[in-house]
Amino acid sequence: MGDQQQENLNLSGPQMPPTTSAGELDVAGKSLSDALRISFGALKVIMWILVVVYLLSGFRTVESGEEALVLRFGKIRGVGDGRVLKPGLHWILPYPIDRIVKIPVGQKVNLAVNSFWYHQTKQEILSGQERRIRPGEPLRPVIDGYSLTRGENRGAPVGGTDGNDYGIVHCKWELTYRIADAETFFRNVYVEQPRPGQTYSDMIADSVNPLLRRLIEDAVVTALVNYTIDQVKFEQVAKVTSNVRELVQDGLDDLGTGIAVVSLQLTESTWPRQVDAAFQASISASQASEQAISEARTYSGKTLNEAAGPVAEELFRVLKDESVDEQVKEEIWSHVAGEARQRIAEARAYRTEVVESAKASADYVKQILPEYRKRPELVLQRIYVDAMEHILMNADEKLVLQPSEASGQREIRVLLSRDPSLKPKGDKGAGRASK
């Protein structure tokens, strides 16, 4: 009966809450309102703090030796010089709107290229001792690196039949480079984003070094084929290195990499170890030849200087050139020194003496010509007497031989090794030969 009454009460309609007083409702509403106001105030403060922190997170520092690019939704932001951020503090819109990429333009990176060196095991590299080459052991082109050089005959083709084929050289190179144009480098050179624990510099080296190594290899092959192995190793190392560097830089510029070559060095070079003995013999012969040439040039210079002084070579060239004017030759002759000057002076003195003697003889003949025409025998006799007098005056010893009146025979006695001081020059005394 009780359950039925309760069911009837439920069916009669909703039950009213217990009656509360107006004062209790005002206190509860006020507490709820205060709580909501405090919560919204705290939330507003938190939101402002988050906004400030978010905006402050846009400050980025570009270190010395770096330049930075700002990517806004993947595209480089800025115009002109403002596209590249210099070292210092900069503000950008925080992620994910803007992203900054720092590129170490001031960092120099070294890259060793050993592609053209012969194969070495780890033990050989660590110990520094080379493996001895067995007699007759050939080059191993599959594992040994090398580059071709031209033969002594510039026109000799590779693999030609004229006995002057191209040579082989092993060499090591070391390149030092840096990023010169940050924007060009970022646009044209693919560089992955650094992984955890890596820097952008590490990623640049991993991405760029294979490209540079290939460019160096191409440049070395292209350049060395124009030089002999002696030029590569001894005579023109600087020229060869400069040529390879230019080719590498041209390749980088053509690809628009924004990379500049700081230096390129040929650290080691050698001929194949299989022909070391032949090269050593060739070097010895070359050194002996250079020494002989040097001695010959020294002797030539000394001889020319002794012969004619500083103008000797020019004088020799002018004398061989028939087109040179005589006045020019005389001008050069006037500057001649050394033995040639002495010979010229002696020749001129002798010429003067001969000319003067001829003039004196001519004058003498002119003087005696009228008398000769009148009395020729008397003049000839006088000339003979004068000649004999001149001869006897200049003779150290005088011997007068007279024929024997009876038999016509003559006996001559000559005193040898006599003291010259006993018979001075010009003494008119003379020994006579007796029968």
C-alpha positions in Angstrom: 0.0 0.0 0.0 2.8 2.3 0.8 4.6 1.6 -2.5 1.5 2.3 -4.4 1.1 5.6 -2.7 4.7 6.6 -3.5 4.1 5.7 -7.1 1.1 7.8 -7.1 3.0 10.7 -5.7 5.7 10.3 -8.5 3.1 10.3 -11.1 1.5 13.5 -9.8 4.3 15.7 -11.1 7.9 17.0 -10.4 9.0 17.5 -6.9 10.0 21.1 -5.8 13.4 21.6 -4.2 13.7 22.4 -0.6 12.9 25.9 0.1 16.1 28.2 0.7 16.3 31.7 1.9 17.2 34.7 -0.4 20.3 35.4 1.7 21.8 32.0 1.0 21.3 32.5 -2.7 23.1 35.8 -2.8 26.2 34.5 -1.0 26.5 31.5 -3.3 26.2 33.7 -6.5 28.6 36.2 -5.2 31.2 33.5 -4.5 30.7 32.0 -7.9 31.1 35.3 -9.6 34.3 36.1 -7.7 35.7 32.8 -8.6 34.9 33.3 -12.2 36.4 36.8 -12.3 39.6 35.7 -10.6 39.9 32.7 -13.0 39.4 34.9 -16.1 41.9 37.5 -14.7 44.5 34.8 -14.1 43.9 33.3 -17.6 44.3 36.7 -19.1 47.6 37.3 -17.4 48.8 33.8 -18.4 47.8 34.6 -22.0 49.6 37.9 -22.0 52.7 36.1 -20.5 52.5 33.5 -23.2 52.2 36.2 -25.9 55.2 38.0 -24.5 57.2 34.8 -24.3 56.2 34.0 -27.8 57.3 37.4 -29.1 60.5 37.2 -27.1 61.3 33.9 -28.7 61.7 35.7 -32.0 65.0 37.2 -30.9 67.9 35.5 -32.6 71.6 36.1 -32.4 73.9 35.8 -35.4 77.4 35.0 -34.2 80.6 36.5 -35.6 81.7 34.8 -38.8 78.1 34.0 -39.7 75.4 35.3 -41.9 71.7 34.4 -41.6 68.7 34.1 -43.9 65.1 34.5 -42.7 62.6 32.1 -44.3 59.0 33.1 -44.1 56.9 30.1 -45.0 59.9 28.7 -46.8 60.8 31.8 -48.8 63.7 34.2 -48.1 62.4 37.3 -46.5 63.7 40.8 -47.2 64.8 43.0 -50.1 68.4 43.9 -51.1 70.9 44.0 -48.4 68.2 43.3 -45.8 67.9 39.7 -47.1 71.1 38.7 -45.3 71.4 39.3 -41.6 74.8 40.3 -40.3 76.3 39.3 -36.9 74.3 40.7 -34.0 70.8 40.5 -32.4 67.8 40.3 -34.7 64.1 39.8 -34.2 61.9 37.7 -36.5 58.4 36.4 -36.3 58.6 33.2 -34.2 58.1 29.7 -35.5 56.3 28.5 -37.6 56.0 31.8 -39.4 59.7 32.7 -39.8 62.7 30.4 -39.6 66.3 31.5 -39.5 69.1 29.7 -41.3 72.7 30.6 -40.1 75.5 30.1 -42.6 79.1 30.2 -41.4 80.6 32.4 -44.1 83.7 33.2 -42.0 84.6 29.5 -41.4 87.4 28.0 -43.5 87.1 24.3 -44.3 90.0 22.0 -45.3 89.4 19.2 -47.7 92.1 16.6 -48.5 91.9 14.9 -51.8 93.9 11.7 -52.1 92.2 10.2 -55.2 95.4 10.3 -57.2 97.6 8.6 -54.6 98.6 4.9 -54.8 96.8 2.5 -52.5 98.0 2.2 -48.9 96.9 -0.2 -46.2 95.9 1.1 -42.8 99.1 -0.4 -41.4 101.2 1.4 -43.9 99.5 4.7 -43.2 99.9 4.3 -39.4 103.5 3.1 -39.5 104.6 5.5 -42.2 106.5 2.7 -43.9 106.0 1.9 -47.6 105.6 -1.5 -49.0 108.5 -2.6 -51.0 107.8 -3.1 -54.7 108.8 -6.4 -56.2 110.9 -6.3 -59.4 108.5 -6.3 -62.4 105.4 -5.6 -60.3 103.0 -3.6 -62.5 100.8 -0.7 -61.6 97.4 -1.6 -60.2 95.0 0.9 -61.9 92.0 -0.6 -60.2 93.1 0.3 -56.7 96.0 2.8 -57.3 95.1 6.4 -58.0 97.1 8.3 -60.6 96.9 11.2 -63.1 98.3 11.4 -66.6 101.0 13.9 -67.5 102.2 14.8 -71.0 105.5 13.4 -72.5 108.5 15.4 -73.4 107.1 15.7 -77.0 104.1 18.1 -76.7 102.4 16.6 -79.7 102.7 13.0 -78.6 99.3 11.4 -78.4 98.2 9.3 -75.4 99.2 5.7 -76.2 101.1 6.8 -79.3 103.7 4.8 -81.1 106.4 7.4 -81.2 108.0 6.2 -78.0 107.0 9.4 -76.1 103.7 8.4 -74.4 102.2 10.4 -71.6 103.5 9.8 -68.1 101.9 8.9 -64.7 102.1 10.8 -61.5 100.7 10.2 -58.0 99.7 13.3 -56.1 97.8 14.6 -53.1 95.9 17.9 -52.8 94.5 20.0 -50.0 91.8 22.5 -50.6 90.8 25.3 -48.2 87.4 27.0 -49.0 84.8 29.1 -47.5 81.2 30.3 -48.3 81.5 33.8 -49.9 77.8 34.3 -50.8 75.3 33.0 -48.3 72.2 33.5 -50.4 73.7 32.0 -53.5 74.9 29.1 -51.5 71.6 28.5 -49.9 69.7 28.7 -53.2 71.9 26.5 -55.3 73.6 24.0 -53.0 71.4 21.5 -51.2 72.1 21.2 -47.5 70.0 19.1 -45.2 68.8 20.4 -41.9 71.0 19.5 -39.0 70.0 16.5 -37.1 70.1 16.4 -33.3 73.7 16.7 -32.1 74.9 18.2 -35.4 75.5 21.8 -36.5 74.8 23.4 -39.8 78.6 23.4 -40.5 78.7 19.6 -40.2 75.8 19.3 -42.7 77.5 21.7 -45.1 80.7 19.7 -45.1 78.8 16.4 -45.6 76.9 18.0 -48.6 79.5 20.1 -50.2 82.7 18.0 -49.8 81.6 15.4 -52.4 80.9 18.1 -54.9 84.3 19.8 -54.3 86.2 16.5 -54.4 84.7 15.8 -57.9 85.5 19.3 -59.1 89.1 19.0 -57.9 89.5 15.6 -59.6 88.2 17.0 -62.9 90.5 20.0 -62.6 93.6 17.9 -61.8 93.0 15.6 -64.8 92.4 18.5 -67.1 95.4 20.5 -65.9 98.1 17.9 -65.4 97.8 16.5 -68.9 99.4 19.8 -70.1 102.6 19.4 -68.0 105.4 16.9 -67.8 106.1 15.0 -64.6 109.2 17.1 -64.0 107.2 20.2 -64.3 104.6 18.9 -61.9 107.1 17.7 -59.3 110.0 20.2 -59.6 110.0 22.9 -62.2 106.5 24.5 -62.3 104.7 23.5 -59.1 103.3 26.9 -58.4 102.0 27.3 -62.0 100.4 23.8 -62.0 98.7 24.6 -58.6 97.5 27.9 -59.8 96.1 26.3 -63.0 94.2 23.7 -61.0 92.9 26.3 -58.6 91.5 28.4 -61.4 89.7 25.5 -62.9 88.1 24.6 -59.5 87.0 28.2 -58.9 85.6 28.4 -62.5 83.6 25.2 -61.9 82.2 26.5 -58.6 81.2 29.8 -60.3 79.6 28.1 -63.2 77.4 26.0 -60.8 76.6 29.2 -58.7 77.6 27.6 -55.4 78.7 30.9 -53.7 81.9 29.1 -52.6 85.3 30.7 -52.8 88.6 28.8 -53.0 90.9 30.2 -50.3 94.0 28.1 -51.2 94.9 24.9 -53.0 98.1 23.1 -52.3 99.9 20.2 -54.0 101.0 18.5 -50.8 102.8 15.4 -52.3 103.7 14.2 -55.7 105.8 11.3 -57.0 106.3 9.0 -60.0 105.1 5.4 -59.9 107.2 3.4 -57.4 107.7 0.7 -60.0 110.0 3.0 -62.0 111.7 4.7 -59.1 115.2 3.5 -60.1 114.8 4.8 -63.7 113.6 8.2 -62.4 116.5 8.4 -60.0 119.0 7.8 -62.8 117.2 10.4 -64.9 117.4 12.9 -62.1 121.1 12.3 -61.7 121.7 12.7 -65.5 119.6 15.9 -65.5 121.5 17.3 -62.6 124.8 16.6 -64.3 123.5 18.1 -67.5 122.3 21.3 -65.7 125.7 21.5 -63.9 127.5 21.2 -67.3 125.2 23.8 -68.8 125.7 26.2 -65.9 129.5 25.8 -66.1 129.4 26.4 -69.8 127.3 29.5 -69.4 129.7 30.8 -66.7 132.7 30.1 -68.9 130.9 31.8 -71.9 130.1 34.9 -69.8 133.6 35.1 -68.4 135.1 34.7 -71.9 132.8 37.2 -73.4 133.5 39.7 -70.6 137.3 39.2 -71.0 137.0 39.5 -74.7 134.8 42.6 -75.1 133.1 43.5 -71.8 129.4 43.9 -71.2 128.6 44.6 -74.9 130.2 41.4 -76.1 126.9 39.6 -76.8 125.3 42.6 -78.5 128.5 43.1 -80.6 128.4 39.4 -81.6 124.8 39.7 -82.6 125.4 42.9 -84.6 128.4 41.6 -86.4 126.3 38.6 -87.6 123.4 40.9 -88.7 124.3 42.3 -92.1 121.4 44.7 -92.0 122.8 46.7 -89.1 124.2 50.1 -90.2 128.0 50.6 -90.0 127.5 53.6 -87.7 125.7 51.4 -85.2 128.5 49.0 -85.3 131.1 51.7 -84.7 129.1 53.0 -81.8 129.2 49.5 -80.2 132.8 49.1 -81.0 133.5 52.3 -79.1 132.2 50.6 -75.9 134.2 47.4 -76.3 136.5 46.6 -73.3 138.8 43.8 -72.3 141.1 42.0 -74.6 139.2 43.2 -77.7 140.0 46.8 -76.8 143.7 45.9 -76.4 143.8 44.1 -79.7 142.0 47.0 -81.4 144.4 49.5 -79.9 147.4 47.4 -81.1 145.8 47.1 -84.5 145.3 50.8 -84.8 148.8 51.5 -83.6 150.2 49.1 -86.1 148.1 50.6 -88.9 149.3 54.0 -88.0 152.9 52.8 -88.0 152.5 51.1 -91.4 150.9 54.1 -92.9 153.5 56.5 -91.5 156.3 54.2 -92.7 154.8 54.0 -96.1 154.5 57.8 -96.2 158.1 58.2 -95.1 159.2 55.7 -97.8 157.2 57.6 -100.4 158.7 60.9 -99.3 162.2 59.4 -99.5 161.6 58.0 -102.9 160.3 61.4 -104.1 163.4 63.0 -102.8 165.9 60.7 -104.4 164.0 60.2 -107.6 165.6 63.2 -109.4 169.1 62.1 -108.4 168.3 58.5 -109.4 167.3 59.6 -112.8 170.7 61.3 -113.2 173.0 58.7 -111.5 171.1 55.4 -110.9 174.1 53.3 -110.0 175.4 55.8 -107.5 171.9 56.0 -105.9 171.6 52.3 -105.6 175.0 52.0 -104.1 174.1 54.6 -101.6 170.9 52.8 -100.7 172.8 49.6 -100.2 175.3 51.2 -97.9 172.6 52.8 -95.8 170.8 49.4 -95.5 174.0 47.7 -94.4 174.7 50.4 -91.9 171.2 50.0 -90.5 171.5 46.2 -90.3 174.9 46.3 -88.7 173.9 48.9 -86.1 171.1 46.5 -84.9 173.1 43.3 -84.9 174.4 41.9 -81.6 177.3 40.0 -83.2 179.1 40.8 -86.4 181.3 38.3 -88.2 183.3 39.3 -91.3 184.4 36.4 -93.5 187.1 36.9 -96.1 188.0 34.3 -98.7 191.5 32.8 -98.7 193.7 34.2 -101.5 195.5 30.9 -102.1 192.9 28.1 -102.1 189.7 30.1 -101.7 188.7 28.0 -98.6 187.3 29.5 -95.5 187.3 28.3 -91.9 184.6 29.5 -89.4 185.0 29.3 -85.6 182.0 30.0 -83.5 182.3 30.5 -79.7 179.1 29.1 -78.0 177.6 30.0 -74.5 179.6 33.1 -74.3 178.7 35.7 -71.7 176.6 38.4 -73.5 178.0 41.1 -71.2 181.4 40.7 -72.7 180.2 41.7 -76.2 177.6 44.5 -75.7 175.2 45.3 -78.4 176.6 47.8 -80.9 180.2 46.8 -80.4 182.0 47.3 -83.6 184.7 44.7 -82.8 184.3 41.5 -84.7 186.1 38.2 -84.5 187.8 37.0 -87.6 188.0 33.5 -88.9 191.5 32.3 -89.7 192.7 29.7 -92.0 
